[in-house]
Amino acid sequence: MTVTEHPPTPLAGGPDLPQERRVVTEVPGPRSRELHARRGAAVAAGVGSVLPVYVAAAGGGVVVDVDGNSFIDLGSGIGVTGVGNATPHVVDRVRAQAAAFTHTCFMVAPYEGYVEVCEALAQVTPGDHAKKSALFNSGAEAVENAVKIARVASGRDAVVVFDHAYHGRTNLTMAMTAKSMPYKHGFGPFAGEVYRAPMSYPFREPAPLSGAEAALRATSMIDKTVGADQVACVVIEPVQGEGGFVVPAAGFLPALASWCRDNDVLLVADEIQSGFCRTGDWFACDHEGVVPDLVTTAKGIAGGMPLAAVTGRAEVMDAVHPGGLGGTYGGNPVACAAALGAIETMRTLDLPGAARRLGAVMLSRLGALAEQVPAIGDVRGRGAMVAIELVRPGSTEPDAALAAAVSAACHAAGVLTLTCGTYGNVLRLLPPLVLSEALLSEALDVLADALTAAAGAGPRAP
Ligand SMILES: *Cc1c(COP(=O)(O)O)cnc(C)c1O
């Protein structure tokens, strides 16, 4: 079989790719199935794929596979390509940097791009205090380093995290992540001195609880079972990602921040999924004016190139001895070039505004759908980070099978959706922020049809 027997696929991605939903084969198609069989023999089974169509090109709001199918992207590679895939400012800078030099190691011989990224991070992250940054390769690595910095700066050991938290897959971050299967199962023993506090999860509170009350529930637990004077840092996702796009009740984060201040505990905002315009502000903390001591970023930072950062109060960051932070590839020059191009794109296209517009469309459409589909227990989110929590009608009992069925139906119809949540029952929508409203609306039509077909319409349970 030769390549010419297959439908032609575009070689160049980026925003010039036709912005359309197009399904021309079954999903996955024959070429993807061929590649999947090859993969089966060569790639470790522990590495999964949500939708095993093999990608030929992507850009704007679509992902095109090797069979010529074009999917409307509601996942952004897990919140990474907010600026769009293969977006021009990123591609141009990456190309120029790769042609100049690809690596020297910042710890061996430094370069301007790293410094420029740290300067940009100081500008865009919450708060107008003096800030410094250190760059890494992955979100998990950033979280690990935030804990290292907090421990040295405070002279304390304990780390407090929350129910439903996701912080990564390395040993320390597995300990910080809540969900066992698949992230932790069989991989222990885990790092010590990690304590879990109750999260504010409005949909799942047995009785309505204000943000301040939920914060008090968490901090009194910390006071009693850990001891505030033992705590180096509280690490929290201001809007949770993998755990279910949980948006805490208003006032929860400010109350937590003020408890941290009163007890000399460092507040670390893990904005790896919620940061860089996703929630309609530059960072999710901005929504309530919360200023964390340290912020971890990754995913959306560099338009798809691997880069992560810890940004924090200059005096906290500088508590670490020289040579204590680093890594061979951290702040790679090509990844830094991509980040500068991505941040330029966020500014020139006003992506916080775009996220708010996309979010308003999603919340109003899905809110209306919830009136017709009793299996929709909750519609929530902020900006272009929106979730539908699916339950058995009339209860809060999670329905993971329904979430999987709806997601599969969307895939078959040319819409790339993701699920999440501790109970696996949450459909999460996090489109590229450059997705057109027309394409978003078409994707929501597909989603609504899939949901109605799988769950059945009916009067909403009281
Ligand atoms: C994805 C994610 C991480 C881990 O990032 P990796 O780059 O996959 O290591 C950490 N925290 C949050 C909130 C995330 O969404």
The ligand as an ORCA input file, in Angstrom:
! r2SCAN-3c Opt
* xyz 0 1
  C      -1.036     18.948     33.764
  C      -0.890     19.470     35.140
  C       0.266     19.247     35.906
  C       1.418     18.407     35.395
  O       1.983     18.938     34.253
  P       2.912     18.007     33.302
  O       3.481     18.970     32.317
  O       2.011     16.987     32.709
  O       3.936     17.412     34.198
  C       0.342     19.818     37.150
  N      -0.664     20.563     37.643
  C      -1.781     20.805     36.950
  C      -2.845     21.661     37.530
  C      -1.949     20.253     35.674
  O      -3.085     20.468     34.994
*
